[in-house]
């Protein structure tokens, strides 16, 4: 399988943990890029850091690498390969998948090492044109 192209987004993100019954802030829906996940036990929101959210806990300073898609559902091993490269480089990630593609969030202080490891393994990383 050929290596995918990843696009580095300029936006800095925060990962929020909220009570499962929390109301999703209306301002979230005005953001260009955000993610919401809800389980029986929690509500997680990933959004630009400049949006203040009252959460139980928050992890700041994440940057997103988007796997340029769309990716077909028949493709396998994409996240496993990318996360494996970053794991070997001792870089923690927060992975998110959408219908069309995958996102790998990396701490801002580790992004240069992440990009170097991915490029060394044959991935192409482009900057967000915005």
Secondary structure, DSSP 8 states (H G I E B T S, - for coil): ----EEEEEEEEEEEEEE-TT----GGGGGSSSEEEEE-SS-EEEEEETTS----SEEEEEEEEEEE-S---TT--SHHHHHHHHHHHTT--EEEEE-SS-EEEEEEGGGHHHHHHHHHHTT-EEEE---
